């Protein structure tokens, strides 16, 4: 199913080739099925991701000037916008979620490309821009489409599905973008919930305060997922096409005086253990639950990029986003941010009625901590990467 929007017109297209059933079945059999993870909180209410994603927006804003300068240097007008045969330019945002951040990101890209075209192209006619908004099937595409900028200069389409598999025809995209999404794993490493495994993560929901085997399991899953992501995008991008990634991460080296988003997930896990100890639910529910999030570090990410021979690394740098924590200046705001991001994962495993108490406890622990909400000790980063598809 492809949802498409342009101007005030909204329609859906369900495409099925009755004369090519056997070929379609064959193609589908070759794809690895990736079970969809829950999405961010939908809608536009107080607990929605749309209203609680200023931190992620900060990364998009921090990358704006880099994108402008890199498009000028790396974008090939002749190769990617050859007129008159090439009349459209296709952009995809992988892991778009809902809310204004995705619209800001694609508009920055489009504006940079238009400026490059107007400066260098002898043809005054601009291509038509088509933007594909991708996220998993549980994403609130209704809210996404209802909040599309009315004066946008592009056609908008929704493409549901995991970005760890191919989603577009070969060589069909000119620019790929992904922000704040590649920290989500396609699945949990099986060994962390296996009681017979050395990586069994008893009483924890993440890896930062767990055994080395748990960290290695998470890291291994991320590396496999990221390789699949790169290979899928390599098929979809045209030769010379660009891909911009904003990957949440941590520095290569940390000590116990620093906090990160990953360590805050462990703080949430301690709240769950407190509630289990108070009889709200059985402790085994915590033992069996792990958050499917992993925050890579620059050295690990660069190694994965260098091992993939489909892309050249045109630029890679760290965006220090700690100052953006001023957008969540109090424990309650921080708790709402985490709830908007993580609640749908939690309610798939824990009773929905405990969510209010869980995040109240989380806000209390944030308030009592000497680490959290202090920009001088916060070490969460975004890693900016610009890749070019090789011939």
N, C-alpha and C positions, 0 to 999 in steps of 0.2 A: 504494500500500500504506500502510495506517495501522496502526501498532502501538499497542495500548491496554493500559494497566495500571491496576488499581484493587485495593488491598489485596493479597491473595495470588493474585489471578487474573490471568493473562496470556494474551492472545489476539491474533490478527492478523485483519484484515478486508481482503479484496481486493474492491473494489467495481467492478462493471462493468455498465452498463445496456445490455442486449442490444437494447432497443427504441429506443435513441437513438444508434446507432453513428455515423450521419452527422454529428449535431450534435457529438459528442465529438471526432471527427476535425477538424471545422472549428475548434473551440476550440483544439485542440492546435496546429494550423497557425498560429494567430495568435500563439503564444508564441515568444519568442526562446529558442533552445536555449542554455543556459549550461553548457559542459563543467565537470564537477565538479573542483575542486582536491583534492589529497590532504588528509587530515584530520590532526589531532594524533596523536601516538603513543597507541594504545589500551591497553586492559588496566589493571592497577593495579600493575605492577612498578616497579622502580627508575627506569626510563627513560620511564615513562608520563607523559602530561600530567596525569593524575589526581594523581600524586605530586609534580609539579613546576610547580604553578600558583598558588603562594602569592602571587606578585606580582599576578596578576589578581584574586585573592580580596581583596587589599588595596583595590582600587578599589571592589569591591562593598560592602565594609565602610565605606569612607569615604563612600559615598553613602547609607548607611542612614538617617541622621537627616534628610537632605534629602528622601528619599522619604516618610518619615513626615509631615513637615511639609507637603509639597506635596500629598499625597493629601488631607489635611485641608482644604486651601485649594481645590484644583482639582476634587476628585471630586464629581460630582453624583449623590447618592443617588436623587433622583427621576427623573433622566433615564436613568441607566445601570442602576439596580436597581429598576425599577418593578414592584412586586408587584400582583396575583398573576401577571401574564402573564410577567414575567421571573424565571425560577427558576434560571438558571445564569449564571455569570460566567466568561468565557473569556479566558485569558492566554496569550501566546506568547512564548517566548524564542528569538530568532533568532541562530543561531550558538552553540548551547549547549555543544558539545564533550562531554567526559565529566568525571566527577569531581564533587566536592561544591559547586563554585562556583555552578553553575546552580540547584541546590536551595536554596542560601542566598538567591540573588537572588529567586526566585519566592516563597519563604516570607516574605521581608521585604515584598514587595508585598501578599501575601494578608493578612498580619497588619495592615498599615496599612489595608487596605480593611475588614477586619472591625471594627477599632476605630472607623472612621468610621461604619459601618453601625450598630453597637451604640449609638453616641452619638446619632445623628440619626434612625434609622429607628423608626417606631412599630410596625413589624412585627417580632416577635422572631425570626422564622424567617430564617436566613441563606440566601443562594443557594448552590447547589452550585458548587464551583470546578472548572474543567477547565483543565489546563495542557498546552500543546503545546510539546514540545521539538523544535526544528528545527536541523538541520545538514545538510551535504552527504551524499551517499550513502555516502561512505567513512568516515563517523564511526562510532565503536564504540558503536552503540546497545545492544548486548548488555551491555557493562560499565555503560553509563548506567542501563539498567533494573534490572540486578542490584543496583545500589547505591542505588536509590530509598529514601528514608526510610520505614521500615515504618509509622510512625504519622502519615503525612502526611494532611492534610485536603483533598486534591484528587484528582481523576482525572487520570491521566498518559497522554499519547499522544505518539508520535514521528512527526514529519513530515519525511521526507528530501527534500532538494532545495535548490537555490540560493535564497537570500533576495533575490536581485536580480530575481526574477520573482514574480508573485502566487502564493501558496501556499494561500490560504483563500478561501472564498466572500465576496462583497461584504458589508460591514457585519456581519461575524460575530465580530470581536474587540473586547473592551472595553479591554484593556491590552496593549501591546507592549513588549518589553524586548530590548535587545541590549547585550552587554558584551564588549569586547576582540575584536570580530569585524569591524568595519567597516574596519579597516586592511587586510584581505585583499581584493585586487582580483579581479574576476570573470575577468579575463584580463590577460595582459601586453600593453602597447602594442606593436604589431607593429614599429614603427620602431626599437626599441632592439636588435633582433637582425638588422636589415636592413643589410648591409655598405655599401649605397649611400646610406644615410640619414645625415644629420648627427647623428642621435640614436643611432647605433650605439654600444653600450656595451661596447666591446672591453676585456676584462680585468677588468671589474667585474661585480658581481652586484646592485648597488643604485644609488642616485642621489646619495647625500650627498657623495661625492667625485668626481662625474662632471661632464660638461659641462652647461651650462644647458639644452640641448635634451633631455637625458635627464630632468632634473627636470621640465621642462614636459610631457614625454610621460607620466610617472608621474602628475603632478598632473591632467592632462587626463583620464586614465583614471579616477582616483578621482572626479572631479567628475561624469563620466557615470554611473559606478556608483552614487554616492550619490543622484543624482537619480532613478535607476530604483528604488532602495530606497525612497525617500520616496513615490514614486508608487504602488508596489505596496502599501505599508502604508496609504496614503490610501484605497485601494479596500477594504481589509480591515477597517479600524477603523470602528466606529459613530461617528456624530456625537457629539462631546464626549468620545470615547475618548482615552486618554492613551498616550503613548509615551515611554519613558525610554531614553536612549542613553548609554553610557559608551564614548567614542571615544578610543583611544590616539592621542596626538599629541605635538607639540613646541611650545614657545613661539613667538610670532610673530617673535622675534628671538633669534638664537644667535650665538656666536662660537667660535673654534677651541679655547678653553679648556674648552668644555662637551662632554659626551658625551650621547648618546641611544641608544635601542634601534636606531634606524636606522643610526647610525654604527657600532654594534657588528656589524650585518650586513655592513658593508663590511670590518670586521676579519675576519669569517669568510671573506669573499671573498679576502682576502690570504692566508689559510691555504690556500685552494684553489689559488691561483696558485703558492704555494711548492711544493705537492705536484706541480703540473703541471711546474714547473721541475726537480723531482727525478725526473721520468719516471714518476710514478704513473699519469698519463693525459695525453692530448694537451691542449695549451693551448686548442685550439679548443672544447673542452667548456666551458671557463669563458666564452669569448666568446659561446657560444650559450645560456648560462644566466643568468637574472635572477630574483631573488626577487619574487614577486607581492605585495609589501607596500609600503604607503605610509602615512606618518604625517602627517596633516594638521595645520594650525595653527588657532587659534581664529578669526582673521580670515577665513580661507578658508572654514571651516565655517559661520560665521555668515552669510556672503554667500550660500552655497548654501541655507541654511534660509530666509533672507529672500526669496529668489527663488521659493521654492516656496509657492504660495498656498493649499495645502491644510491647512496647520498654522499655529498661532500658537506663538511661542516663549514659554513660561511661565517658564522659568528656564534659564539657561546660565551655567556657571562652571567654573573650572579646579580640578581636584583634584590637588594636588601629591603625587605618589605616591613621591617619591624616597626617603622614609624607609623605604619597604617593601623597599628593597634590602638591609636588614639580614636579610631572610629568605634571602638568598643571599650570605652573608658571605665566601665564599672562591671562588677561580676555578673549582674543580671543581663547586660548586653552580650557578654561573652557566652553565657549559658544559652541565650536565644540563638546566637550564631551556631553553636554546636548542635542545638536541637534541630534547627532548620536543616542542617547538613546530615545528621546521623539518625534522626528519629525513625525514618522509614526502615532503616536497617534493623534498629533495635526492636520495633514492634513486630517484626517477622519472627522474633524469638521470645521476647518477654511480653508480659501482659501490658496492653495499651494503657490500662488504668494506673500504672506506676510511673508514667512519664513525668507528670507534674512534680511528684516527690523526688524523682531521680535528678531532675535538673535544678530543683531547689537545693538539693544536697550538693550538687556540683557547684552552684553559685556560692554556697557557703564555704566550700573548700577553697575555691578561688580566692575568696575574700580573706581567708585565714592564711593563705600561702605568702611566703616572702619572695616567691619567684614570679608568679604569673601576673600578667598585665603590666609588667615593668619593661618598657622598651629596651633598657640598657642590658637586660639579661635574656631577652627574647632572641632566639637564633633561627627562627623559621625563615626560610629564603624561598625565592622563586628563581629557577634556572632558565634563562632565556636561551633558546637555541633557534638558529635559522639554518635550514638545510636546503640544498639544491639537488633535484633529481638528476642523476648522471645519465649520459647517453647509453 
